[in-house]
Each structure stands twice: as C-alpha cells, then as structure tokens.
Amino acid sequence: MQKLTPQLFKDLLSKQSKIAFCFDYDGTLVELAKENIVHAALFPQSTAKLLNELVKKAPVAIITGRELKNLKALLDNQLDPAIHLYGTHGAEMGEDSDDNQYEEELNKIRAIFTEDPDIEFEQKRISITIHYLNHPQPQELLNKLRELAKNYSKIFRIQEGRDFFEFLPVNVNKGMAILDASRKYLDHYFLYFGDDLTDNFAFNEVNKLDGLSCQVSARIKDGQAGYLIDKVTDLHQLIACYLDQ
C-alpha cells in the first residue's frame, strides 16, 4: 500500500478529465465515535462545506453501513442534495428502505444478547450490528457470535469490523454502491476512501475500474486499497488540494 501524499494525489488526478469521489462515513469523513456509536459522529460544518464545494466540480457519493435515515439525521441537511447517499452498505440507494423481510430473524438474534449491558445494538430493517467497543470479554463474545452465525449462513453473511459484528443479507455489500455509481457516471475515474474491512468490497470494485482506492489509517491490516493516508484530516487536506487546482 503506497502512501498517498498531496503531491502524488494532484499528479494522479491531473491525468484524469472526469473524476467521481466516493467516501465511507465513520472513520473516513468524520472521526470514529468513542461511545454511543449509533447516534454519535455528527457531521462538522467544515466538512460539509468541503463536500459542497467538491460536488460543484465532480460527482460525490457517501457510502455507509449506517441506515440511511440515521445518516441523514447526522448530516442534518447540511449537504447539497446533488451528493449521492447510499445506506446499509449500498442496499439503500438514495431512499430509505421499507424492507422488513428479515425482521423475525434479526429480532431472534438480538434477543440472545439483549441482557448484555456492554453491547450496543444498531438494528436496521435488513441487518443488525452488534457494537462491543467497551466489552470486558470481547473474544468470548466474538466466539459466541461466530458460532451463532453458522445457523444463519444461508440468510446472512457476517461482516466483522473494528469492535463490531454485523449480520447482513448475503448479497449486500458496499461494492453494490460503487457499481451503481459507475453506471451513473460512465468514463469517470473513481476514487473511494474508507477505513474498515467493510470497505474492502468498495476498494475491490474501484480497483477493477482502474480507479484510486485509499485506506484511511493503518488500523486494518488486510485492506485491499492501493493507497494509504494516516487520518481523517489527511483526507480533508486532499479534498482541499483538489479544490485549489
């Protein structure tokens, strides 16, 4: 993974006539929340201003594992409506989902862990995420979750990230959003920035498009991105560099 400096970023983009920017949300556009994972990570006005300037020059998309209605609440109407929003790893494309076909199974999974005070649930219409950032016995919890997941392997795939475990429909991942965006913006050079294992699906799709995939921070060790930056503020600097061209 090569370090993506501002100068290298400028050089790479200078060769492209049409560019599309895609971003993860948590840990990429905004700092990771330390607690109250679901409702924290509010969107800073300064970041909103950057993206609103960016979308005047190029297509912009945010692709998040959060449910779309939760993302919109955090964004608080600060973004230009021209920016595309993808929720629940791309399962929600621009509009909130009313899909509840997995409700019974998700409720059963939640009920198994509902007495654990060190777990925070993020239940969406088609998935459930179990956050265990401050859990005193994370490995024991993980073992239990992985064993449970075997019973649902035909319905859900398991997505593990830093301090969370998600039951997600087998065919849903962030690569779906990249594919949708690439159909909207043919002949564009795609960029995707993300920070977690869940972003590997998007990294891989962008790599297939010969675009630029960049991991934010070195926290995950088996990321599929071609480039690396150290922190969220580095991404903001790259966006500012592009805007200054």
C-alpha positions in Angstrom: 0.0 0.0 0.0 1.6 3.3 -1.1 1.4 6.5 0.9 -0.9 9.0 -0.8 0.7 12.4 -0.4 -1.0 15.6 -1.5 1.5 16.0 -4.4 1.0 12.4 -5.6 -2.8 12.9 -5.4 -2.5 16.0 -7.5 -0.3 14.2 -10.1 -2.7 11.2 -10.3 -5.8 13.4 -10.8 -4.1 15.7 -13.3 -4.2 12.8 -15.8 -8.0 12.5 -15.5 -10.7 14.5 -17.2 -13.7 13.1 -15.3 -13.5 12.2 -11.7 -16.0 10.8 -9.2 -15.4 10.9 -5.4 -16.8 8.2 -3.1 -16.4 8.1 0.7 -17.2 6.0 3.7 -18.6 8.0 6.6 -17.4 6.8 10.0 -13.6 6.9 10.4 -13.2 8.5 7.0 -15.2 11.7 6.6 -15.6 12.0 10.4 -13.7 10.7 13.3 -14.8 7.4 14.9 -17.2 7.8 17.8 -15.8 6.7 21.1 -19.2 5.9 22.6 -22.9 6.0 21.6 -21.8 4.6 18.2 -25.2 4.8 16.5 -26.1 8.4 17.2 -22.6 10.0 17.6 -20.2 11.0 14.8 -22.1 14.2 13.9 -21.1 15.9 10.7 -18.9 19.0 11.1 -19.9 22.2 9.2 -16.3 22.5 7.9 -16.6 19.0 6.3 -20.0 19.8 4.8 -18.5 23.0 3.3 -15.7 20.9 1.7 -18.1 18.4 0.1 -20.5 21.1 -1.0 -17.6 22.8 -2.9 -16.4 19.4 -4.2 -19.7 18.5 -5.8 -19.6 21.6 -7.9 -16.6 20.1 -9.6 -17.2 16.4 -9.6 -19.8 13.8 -8.6 -19.7 12.9 -4.9 -21.2 9.9 -3.0 -21.2 8.8 0.6 -21.4 5.0 1.2 -22.1 3.9 4.7 -23.1 0.9 6.7 -25.4 3.1 8.7 -29.1 3.0 7.8 -29.9 5.9 5.5 -32.3 7.6 7.9 -29.6 7.6 10.6 -27.0 9.0 8.2 -29.4 11.8 7.1 -30.0 12.7 10.8 -26.3 13.0 11.3 -25.8 15.1 8.2 -28.6 17.4 9.4 -29.5 18.8 6.0 -26.0 20.4 5.6 -25.2 18.7 2.3 -26.0 19.7 -1.3 -28.8 17.3 -2.5 -26.6 16.6 -5.5 -24.4 14.4 -3.3 -25.5 10.7 -3.5 -26.2 8.9 -0.3 -26.0 5.1 0.0 -27.1 3.5 3.3 -26.8 0.0 4.7 -23.8 -0.9 2.6 -25.4 0.1 -0.6 -28.8 -1.7 -0.1 -30.4 1.7 0.3 -29.7 3.9 -2.8 -30.9 7.4 -2.2 -34.2 6.4 -0.5 -34.9 4.9 2.9 -35.8 1.2 2.7 -39.1 -0.2 3.9 -37.8 -3.8 3.5 -38.7 -5.8 6.6 -38.3 -9.4 5.3 -35.6 -10.2 7.8 -37.3 -8.7 10.9 -38.1 -12.0 12.6 -34.6 -13.4 12.3 -33.0 -10.2 13.4 -35.2 -10.0 16.4 -34.2 -13.5 17.4 -30.5 -12.6 17.2 -31.0 -9.5 19.2 -32.9 -11.3 21.9 -29.9 -13.6 22.6 -27.7 -10.7 23.6 -30.2 -8.2 24.9 -29.2 -8.8 28.6 -25.6 -7.9 28.0 -25.1 -4.3 29.2 -21.8 -3.9 27.3 -23.4 -4.3 23.9 -24.9 -1.5 21.8 -27.3 -2.6 19.0 -27.7 -0.9 15.7 -30.7 -2.6 14.2 -31.7 -1.7 10.7 -34.5 -3.0 8.5 -32.4 -5.7 6.9 -29.4 -6.1 9.2 -28.2 -5.8 12.8 -24.9 -4.6 14.0 -23.6 -5.5 17.5 -21.1 -2.9 18.8 -18.8 -4.1 21.6 -16.2 -1.3 21.8 -16.1 -1.4 25.6 -16.9 -5.0 26.2 -14.9 -6.6 29.1 -14.7 -10.0 27.3 -14.6 -9.3 23.6 -13.1 -12.6 22.5 -15.7 -14.7 24.4 -18.4 -12.6 22.8 -16.9 -13.0 19.3 -16.7 -16.8 19.7 -20.4 -16.8 20.7 -21.4 -14.6 17.7 -19.4 -16.7 15.2 -21.0 -19.9 16.5 -24.4 -18.3 16.2 -23.7 -17.1 12.7 -23.3 -20.6 11.4 -27.0 -21.1 12.0 -27.8 -18.2 9.7 -25.2 -18.7 6.9 -27.9 -19.2 4.2 -29.5 -15.9 5.0 -26.8 -13.6 6.4 -23.2 -13.1 5.7 -21.1 -11.9 8.6 -19.2 -8.7 8.4 -16.7 -8.1 11.2 -15.0 -4.7 11.7 -13.2 -3.0 14.4 -15.3 -3.6 17.5 -18.5 -4.6 15.7 -20.1 -7.7 14.3 -22.9 -7.4 11.7 -25.5 -9.9 10.3 -26.1 -8.7 6.7 -28.0 -10.2 3.8 -25.7 -12.4 1.8 -25.8 -10.3 -1.4 -25.4 -6.8 0.2 -22.0 -5.0 0.3 -20.5 -1.6 -0.5 -19.4 -2.8 -3.9 -23.1 -2.6 -4.9 -23.0 1.2 -4.4 -19.8 1.6 -6.5 -21.3 -0.4 -9.3 -24.5 1.8 -9.2 -22.4 5.0 -9.2 -20.2 3.7 -12.0 -23.3 3.2 -14.1 -24.4 6.7 -13.4 -21.0 8.2 -14.3 -19.6 6.3 -17.2 -16.0 7.1 -18.2 -15.2 8.7 -14.8 -12.1 8.0 -12.8 -13.4 6.6 -9.5 -11.9 7.3 -6.0 -13.0 5.6 -2.9 -11.8 6.4 0.7 -12.6 4.0 3.6 -11.2 2.8 6.8 -12.5 -0.6 7.7 -12.9 -4.2 6.5 -16.4 -3.4 5.2 -14.7 -1.0 2.7 -12.8 -3.8 1.0 -15.8 -4.6 -1.2 -15.8 -1.0 -2.5 -12.0 -1.0 -2.8 -12.1 -4.1 -4.9 -14.7 -2.6 -7.3 -12.8 0.6 -7.7 -9.6 -1.4 -8.3 -11.5 -3.3 -11.1 -12.4 0.1 -12.6 -8.7 1.1 -12.5 -9.6 3.9 -10.1 -7.9 5.1 -6.9 -8.7 3.2 -3.6 -7.4 4.7 -0.4 -7.5 3.4 3.2 -7.7 6.0 5.9 -5.4 4.9 8.8 -3.5 1.6 9.1 -5.8 0.1 11.7 -6.8 -2.8 9.5 -4.0 -4.9 8.2 -5.6 -6.8 5.3 -7.2 -3.8 3.4 -7.5 -4.1 -0.4 -6.8 -0.4 -1.1 -3.9 0.7 -3.3 -3.1 3.8 -1.2 -3.0 4.8 2.4 -3.4 8.0 4.4 -3.0 8.3 8.1 -6.1 10.1 9.4 -9.4 11.8 8.6 -7.8 15.3 8.5 -5.4 14.0 5.8 -8.5 13.2 3.6 -9.8 16.7 4.2 -6.4 18.1 3.1 -6.6 16.0 -0.1 -10.0 17.3 -0.9 -8.8 20.9 -0.3 -5.8 20.3 -2.6 -8.1 19.2 -5.4 -10.4 22.2 -4.9 -7.4 24.5 -5.1 -6.3 23.2 -8.5 
